Amino acid sequence: MNAGFTDHFSSHAQAYARYRPRYPAVLFHYLAMRSPGTQLAWDCGTGNGQAALALADRFARVLATDPSAAQIASAQRHPRVEYRVATYDTGLAAGSAQLVTAAQALHWMDVDAFLQEARRVLQPGGLLAVWCYSLCRITPPIDELVEYFYRVTVGAYWPPERRLVNEGYRTVALPIDELAVPPFEMMTDMTMPQFVGYVETWSAVQRCIAARGRDSFDAFVRTIAGRWGVPSSARRVTFPLYIRAGELR
């Protein structure tokens, strides 16, 4: 794993905040119900605070940390969320948190350092939950274009850590008494410009554009346009979530 916390998103933090899909409220209800209390949650690698804001609907206090100052600056403020630019140094009292989360972030982390701090701040019986999502589903004709772009066009530009997402985090060694988490998914309606904006936030796309310019991405946009229909018409976009949760041993 990384020695620190890999940052692929500071350069386009505002686009990340605008276009990334939102996690389902039912996920956070589940996490709150399985936690031993709802006084404090720590969201590590919070990015623009999507998970932290949803946790604030269930927890009295949420600490949201991220090593990217640009991401933290783009996060939406909330009276129960404290944002802090940090990697794993929370400053929280030992045994003070009931829940620790990492949403679409574990693959960028030094997992051992993250787990060390999670174990320190969690109270006995506290819950650790990490999750990720990869390719979405729209319609089969569009999906095949997206998968080709993902695996072939920009495939070589994905950082090696992305493999963990493709595997749904199943290969990450987590010392937890694992729960049988029910299936969850994100569903959102996107117009073509919104979907294209989301794809442009991919770390591989950003690296490809930096190395080769925008030609490959612009060609992808043209092929999507040929199958989307009216660009302003919204289509249902579904993202399966891969969740691992349990009490740290």
C-alpha positions, 0 to 999 in steps of 0.5 A, a space after each residue: 500500500 501507499 506510504 502516505 495517501 495518494 492524491 489524484 483529485 486536488 486538481 479537479 476537486 470542484 468537478 469531483 464535488 459537482 459530478 460524483 454520485 451520492 451514496 444512498 441514505 439507507 446505507 447510513 441508516 444501516 451503519 448507524 443501526 449496527 454501530 454501538 452508538 451515534 455520538 461520533 463518526 470519523 470519515 477518512 479520505 472524505 474527499 468533498 464530504 459526500 459520506 460525511 454529510 450523510 453520516 451527519 444525518 445519523 451521528 451527533 458529530 462527524 470528523 471528516 479528514 482528507 489530505 487534499 486541502 482542495 477537496 476540503 475547500 470544496 466540501 459542503 459545510 454542515 454544523 455537525 461535520 468538522 473538516 480537517 486536512 489530515 491523513 490519519 492523525 485525527 486528534 480524537 480521544 482514544 475510544 471516542 468513536 462508534 464508527 469509522 468509514 472510508 468511502 471510495 478511498 481505501 485503495 489510496 491509503 496506507 491501510 496499516 496506518 489507517 487501521 492503526 488509528 481506527 483501532 485507537 479511536 474506536 470504542 469497544 464494539 465500534 464498527 469499521 466500514 469501507 466501500 467502493 464502486 466501479 463501473 456503472 450501468 445505464 443501458 447495454 449499448 452505452 455500458 459497452 462503450 463505457 467498459 471499453 473506454 474504462 478498460 482499453 482507452 484509459 486502462 493503462 492510465 489507472 493507478 495500480 491501486 485501482 485493482 482493489 476497486 475492481 476486486 470490490 476490496 475483497 482482496 484487502 486483508 481487513 482484521 474484522 469480524 465481518 458482517 454479512 452486509 445486505 446489497 446496496 447500490 447508488 442510483 441517480 439520474 444524469 443527463 449526458 453532460 452530467 455523465 460525461 462530467 462524472 467520467 472526466 473526474 476519473 483519475 485515469 482520464 485525468 492522467 490520460 489527458 495530461 499525457 496525451 491531450 483530450 482527443 481520446 476523451 473527446 472521441 469517447 464523448 462523441 460515441 456516447 452522444 451517438 447512443 444517448 439520445 437527446 443530451 438533456 434527457 436524463 437516464 438512470 445510472 446505477 452503481 453497485 456498492 461493494 461494502 465490507 464492515 465489521 468490528 476490528 479484532 
